[in-house]
């Protein structure tokens, strides 16, 4: 499971060091739980990374849109799955994703 968790963290995090830290935290927490599905660990890695040290493509986005976009793009979640994960309504998720994507599109290029 570690490669999946690290891969998710790497896709969502600013750099390899941040991704490594996220992976250690996610797997460390999982070690204290009886059974954790791979998809849950991937979700935790993505959310932890975009909350603590987001990749540049997510950094310009406000929360919770940043989290919603990351789950949809990186984990392949549907709007319903994103809503469940973030404990939001589906309409709220869609609106926050649209706002986040519009905001990121209006950011000047580096």
Secondary structure as a PSIPRED ss2 file (coil, helix, strand):
# PSIPRED VFORMAT (PSIPRED V4.0)

   1 X C   1.000  0.000  0.000
   2 X H   0.000  1.000  0.000
   3 X H   0.000  1.000  0.000
   4 X H   0.000  1.000  0.000
   5 X H   0.000  1.000  0.000
   6 X H   0.000  1.000  0.000
   7 X H   0.000  1.000  0.000
   8 X H   0.000  1.000  0.000
   9 X H   0.000  1.000  0.000
  10 X H   0.000  1.000  0.000
  11 X H   0.000  1.000  0.000
  12 X H   0.000  1.000  0.000
  13 X E   0.000  0.000  1.000
  14 X C   1.000  0.000  0.000
  15 X C   1.000  0.000  0.000
  16 X H   0.000  1.000  0.000
  17 X H   0.000  1.000  0.000
  18 X H   0.000  1.000  0.000
  19 X H   0.000  1.000  0.000
  20 X H   0.000  1.000  0.000
  21 X H   0.000  1.000  0.000
  22 X H   0.000  1.000  0.000
  23 X H   0.000  1.000  0.000
  24 X H   0.000  1.000  0.000
  25 X H   0.000  1.000  0.000
  26 X H   0.000  1.000  0.000
  27 X H   0.000  1.000  0.000
  28 X H   0.000  1.000  0.000
  29 X H   0.000  1.000  0.000
  30 X H   0.000  1.000  0.000
  31 X H   0.000  1.000  0.000
  32 X C   1.000  0.000  0.000
  33 X C   1.000  0.000  0.000
  34 X C   1.000  0.000  0.000
  35 X C   1.000  0.000  0.000
  36 X C   1.000  0.000  0.000
  37 X C   1.000  0.000  0.000
  38 X H   0.000  1.000  0.000
  39 X H   0.000  1.000  0.000
  40 X H   0.000  1.000  0.000
  41 X H   0.000  1.000  0.000
  42 X H   0.000  1.000  0.000
  43 X H   0.000  1.000  0.000
  44 X H   0.000  1.000  0.000
  45 X H   0.000  1.000  0.000
  46 X H   0.000  1.000  0.000
  47 X H   0.000  1.000  0.000
  48 X H   0.000  1.000  0.000
  49 X H   0.000  1.000  0.000
  50 X H   0.000  1.000  0.000
  51 X H   0.000  1.000  0.000
  52 X H   0.000  1.000  0.000
  53 X C   1.000  0.000  0.000
  54 X E   0.000  0.000  1.000
  55 X C   1.000  0.000  0.000
  56 X H   0.000  1.000  0.000
  57 X H   0.000  1.000  0.000
  58 X H   0.000  1.000  0.000
  59 X H   0.000  1.000  0.000
  60 X C   1.000  0.000  0.000
  61 X C   1.000  0.000  0.000
  62 X C   1.000  0.000  0.000
  63 X C   1.000  0.000  0.000
  64 X C   1.000  0.000  0.000
  65 X H   0.000  1.000  0.000
  66 X H   0.000  1.000  0.000
  67 X H   0.000  1.000  0.000
  68 X H   0.000  1.000  0.000
  69 X H   0.000  1.000  0.000
  70 X H   0.000  1.000  0.000
  71 X H   0.000  1.000  0.000
  72 X H   0.000  1.000  0.000
  73 X H   0.000  1.000  0.000
  74 X H   0.000  1.000  0.000
  75 X C   1.000  0.000  0.000
  76 X C   1.000  0.000  0.000
  77 X C   1.000  0.000  0.000
  78 X C   1.000  0.000  0.000
  79 X H   0.000  1.000  0.000
  80 X H   0.000  1.000  0.000
  81 X H   0.000  1.000  0.000
  82 X H   0.000  1.000  0.000
  83 X H   0.000  1.000  0.000
  84 X H   0.000  1.000  0.000
  85 X H   0.000  1.000  0.000
  86 X H   0.000  1.000  0.000
  87 X C   1.000  0.000  0.000
  88 X C   1.000  0.000  0.000
  89 X C   1.000  0.000  0.000
  90 X H   0.000  1.000  0.000
  91 X H   0.000  1.000  0.000
  92 X H   0.000  1.000  0.000
  93 X H   0.000  1.000  0.000
  94 X H   0.000  1.000  0.000
  95 X H   0.000  1.000  0.000
  96 X H   0.000  1.000  0.000
  97 X H   0.000  1.000  0.000
  98 X H   0.000  1.000  0.000
  99 X H   0.000  1.000  0.000
 100 X H   0.000  1.000  0.000
 101 X H   0.000  1.000  0.000
 102 X H   0.000  1.000  0.000
 103 X H   0.000  1.000  0.000
 104 X H   0.000  1.000  0.000
 105 X H   0.000  1.000  0.000
 106 X C   1.000  0.000  0.000
 107 X C   1.000  0.000  0.000
 108 X C   1.000  0.000  0.000
 109 X C   1.000  0.000  0.000
 110 X C   1.000  0.000  0.000
